[in-house]
């Protein structure tokens, strides 16, 4: 179903104009600064599952992912067993990639290891970004940046997988670490009240 692009419809980033689900996600979530560690981790896992697929595919499956991964609670996911991997491989509601499923379980363990070492996930990622959203003022949206490369490397050093600089950049955009709304988008910071 095509998205309503009538004159009364607000101007959005181009990628959010093709589907009502994308438009809703764009308006309510994408680029909104997320500071909750668990929510940041969940979104990073979903971006890892997106690799090679469209974000719309993941959005359509997000509720099924949340059910399959028991709410993306890292303490729960870290205890998943090989039997859970097989259960997830049979779940048609999610992306059935063994490597991505096993990475999510390993990433839960990496998240908990950071926590055990006194390193809060939100403080860690936001600290690398300087504590505030990085505002893109160029109008050009890259696929990765020096910051996403640094963050990717830091995550890999902590044991994370499926966190290359392109995936990390998409996640940074989604979680508001980077503000990449197009200048003419109604969500661009120039159109919002401080």
C-alpha positions as CSV (number, residue, x, y, z in Angstrom):
1,X,0.0,0.0,0.0
2,X,1.6,3.3,-1.1
3,X,2.1,6.0,1.5
4,X,-0.1,9.1,1.4
5,X,2.2,11.8,-0.1
6,X,-0.6,14.4,-0.3
7,X,0.1,18.1,0.4
8,X,-1.4,17.7,3.9
9,X,1.1,14.9,4.7
10,X,4.2,16.1,6.5
11,X,7.4,16.2,4.5
12,X,9.6,13.2,5.5
13,X,13.0,11.8,4.7
14,X,12.8,10.1,1.3
15,X,13.1,6.5,2.7
16,X,10.1,7.0,4.9
17,X,7.7,8.0,2.1
18,X,7.1,4.6,0.6
19,X,5.2,2.7,3.3
20,X,2.9,3.7,6.2
21,X,4.9,1.5,8.6
22,X,8.1,3.3,7.7
23,X,6.4,6.7,8.0
24,X,5.2,5.8,11.4
25,X,8.5,4.5,12.6
26,X,10.3,7.6,11.1
27,X,8.0,10.0,12.9
28,X,7.9,8.3,16.3
29,X,11.3,6.6,16.7
30,X,14.0,7.1,14.1
31,X,16.5,9.7,15.2
32,X,15.0,10.1,18.6
33,X,17.8,10.0,21.2
34,X,17.6,6.7,23.0
35,X,19.4,6.6,26.4
36,X,18.1,3.3,27.8
37,X,20.9,0.7,27.6
38,X,18.6,-2.3,27.0
39,X,16.6,-0.5,24.3
40,X,19.9,0.5,22.6
41,X,21.1,-3.1,22.7
42,X,17.8,-4.4,21.3
43,X,18.0,-1.9,18.4
44,X,21.6,-2.9,17.7
45,X,20.5,-6.5,17.6
46,X,17.7,-5.7,15.1
47,X,20.1,-3.7,12.9
48,X,22.4,-6.8,12.9
49,X,19.5,-8.9,11.7
50,X,18.9,-6.3,9.0
51,X,22.3,-6.9,7.3
52,X,21.5,-7.7,3.7
53,X,17.8,-7.0,4.1
54,X,15.5,-3.9,4.1
55,X,14.6,-2.2,7.3
56,X,11.0,-2.6,6.4
57,X,11.5,-6.4,6.5
58,X,12.8,-6.1,10.1
59,X,10.1,-3.6,11.1
60,X,7.4,-6.0,9.9
61,X,9.0,-8.8,11.9
62,X,9.9,-6.7,15.0
63,X,7.0,-8.0,17.2
64,X,7.9,-11.6,16.3
65,X,11.6,-10.9,17.1
66,X,10.6,-9.5,20.5
67,X,8.5,-12.6,21.2
68,X,11.2,-15.0,20.0
69,X,14.0,-13.3,21.9
70,X,11.8,-12.9,25.1
71,X,11.7,-9.1,25.0
72,X,15.4,-8.7,24.2
73,X,16.3,-8.9,27.8
74,X,20.1,-9.5,27.7
75,X,20.1,-11.6,30.9
76,X,17.5,-13.9,29.3
77,X,19.1,-14.1,25.8
78,X,22.5,-14.8,27.3
79,X,21.1,-18.0,28.7
80,X,19.8,-19.3,25.4
81,X,21.1,-22.8,24.6
82,X,21.7,-24.7,21.4
83,X,18.1,-25.9,21.7
84,X,17.0,-22.3,21.7
85,X,19.0,-21.7,18.5
86,X,17.2,-24.6,16.9
87,X,13.8,-23.2,18.1
88,X,14.7,-19.8,16.6
89,X,15.8,-21.4,13.3
90,X,12.3,-22.9,13.0
91,X,10.5,-19.6,13.7
92,X,9.2,-18.2,10.4
93,X,8.4,-14.9,12.0
94,X,12.0,-13.9,12.3
95,X,15.1,-13.8,10.1
96,X,16.4,-17.4,10.3
97,X,20.1,-16.9,10.1
98,X,22.1,-19.1,12.4
99,X,25.0,-16.7,12.4
100,X,22.8,-13.8,13.3
101,X,21.0,-15.7,16.0
102,X,24.2,-17.0,17.5
103,X,25.6,-13.4,17.3
104,X,22.6,-12.0,19.2
105,X,23.2,-14.6,22.0
106,X,26.9,-13.8,22.1
107,X,26.1,-10.1,22.1
108,X,23.9,-10.5,25.1
109,X,26.9,-12.1,26.9
110,X,29.2,-9.2,25.7
111,X,26.6,-6.7,27.0
112,X,26.5,-8.4,30.4
113,X,30.3,-8.6,30.5
114,X,30.5,-4.8,30.0
115,X,27.9,-4.4,32.8
116,X,29.8,-6.7,35.1
117,X,33.0,-4.6,34.4
118,X,31.1,-1.5,35.5
119,X,30.7,-0.2,31.9
120,X,27.1,1.0,31.2
121,X,26.2,0.4,27.6
122,X,24.4,3.7,27.1
123,X,27.2,5.7,28.8
124,X,29.7,3.9,26.6
125,X,28.1,4.6,23.3
126,X,27.0,8.1,24.1
127,X,30.4,8.8,25.5
128,X,32.0,7.9,22.2
129,X,29.6,10.3,20.5
130,X,30.5,13.1,22.9
131,X,27.3,12.8,24.9
132,X,25.0,14.6,22.5
133,X,23.5,13.7,19.0
134,X,25.9,14.3,16.2
135,X,24.0,16.6,13.8
136,X,24.6,16.1,10.1
137,X,24.6,19.5,8.6
138,X,25.8,18.5,5.1
139,X,22.6,17.1,3.7
140,X,24.5,14.1,2.5
141,X,23.8,10.9,4.4
142,X,26.8,8.6,4.4
143,X,26.7,4.8,5.0
144,X,29.5,5.0,7.6
145,X,31.6,7.6,9.3
146,X,34.8,7.8,11.3
147,X,32.7,7.7,14.5
148,X,30.9,4.5,13.3
149,X,34.2,3.0,12.6
150,X,35.5,3.8,16.1
151,X,32.3,2.5,17.7
152,X,32.4,-0.7,15.6
153,X,35.9,-1.4,16.6
154,X,35.2,-0.7,20.3
155,X,32.2,-3.0,20.2
156,X,34.1,-5.8,18.4
157,X,36.9,-5.5,21.1
158,X,34.2,-6.2,23.7
159,X,33.1,-9.3,21.8
160,X,30.2,-8.1,19.7
161,X,29.5,-9.5,16.3
162,X,27.5,-8.1,13.3
163,X,28.6,-4.6,14.3
164,X,30.5,-3.5,11.3
165,X,30.7,0.3,10.7
166,X,27.8,0.3,8.2
167,X,25.5,-1.6,10.6
168,X,26.6,0.6,13.5
169,X,26.0,3.8,11.5
170,X,22.4,2.7,10.7
171,X,21.9,2.0,14.4
172,X,23.4,5.4,15.4
173,X,20.8,7.0,13.0
174,X,18.0,4.9,14.4
175,X,18.8,5.7,18.1
176,X,19.4,9.4,17.6
177,X,23.1,9.2,18.3
178,X,23.3,10.8,14.8
179,X,20.6,13.2,13.6
180,X,20.4,12.5,9.8
181,X,16.9,13.8,9.1
182,X,16.9,15.6,5.7
183,X,16.8,19.4,5.9
184,X,13.3,19.5,4.5
185,X,12.0,16.7,6.8
186,X,9.5,17.8,9.4
187,X,11.6,15.9,12.0
188,X,14.8,17.8,11.2
189,X,16.0,19.8,14.2
190,X,15.4,23.1,12.4
191,X,11.6,22.3,12.4
192,X,11.4,21.2,16.0
193,X,11.1,23.3,19.1
194,X,14.1,23.2,21.4
